[in-house]
Amino acid sequence: MKRNHALLFLSSLLTILVVALVTLLLNAPSKTSEFGSEAFGTDFTLIDQNEQTRTRADFDGKYKLVFFGFTFCPAICPTELQKISEALDILGADAQKVQPLFITVDPERDTPAVLKDFLSNFDDSIVGLTGARAVIDPVIKGYKIYASKVPGGDTENYLMDHSAFIYFLGPQNELIKVFKTDDTAAQMAEEIKAML
């Protein structure tokens, strides 16, 4: 009898693990560069750190590094933006072919002025983008980013939980590569250079 219960338990546990693994694999961006030629993401009309209206079409024809985050982020966002800055530095003159974009997941606090101050710590070519929550949310969804306010904070001092991928897109917005947090600036630069 105990053996049947143990087998039933193990079988149920294995089924749950398989379902969870399949769900995770189906929803996680791949790390390969064989993504195809379809446009990735969604059209947008947002405001940059200089209070200029920017659309996705403004960046057509250039390769793009797209990262979603927020300026009050204590660790991941500054680290990833520094990594983008270092990769651009390594690319040298080829960096002019790549437009880095930082799109906020926290538009309530990330005003153009706040973005401008925050981005002054990184490569000058990074364009920060913000807008009303109703405009940002479809962009987050269109780029398959997870973002949610962490419960427990007050209205001013809170954290955001979000995906930390850096998307490398081609000139027609085709997804070429997804860089993860464990990729180094040198690795990024090498892979970007090979695609330019």
Secondary structure, 3 states (H helix, E strand, C coil): CHHHHHHHHHHHHHHHHHHHHHHHHHHCCCCCCCCCCCECCCCCEEEECCCCEEEHHHHCCCEEEEEEECCCCCCHHHHHHHHHHHHHHHHHHHHHHEEEEEEECCCCCCCHHHHHHHHCCCCCCCEEEECCHHHHHHHHHHCCCCEEECCCCCCCCCCEEECCCEEEECCCCEEEEEECCCCCHHHHHHHHHHHC
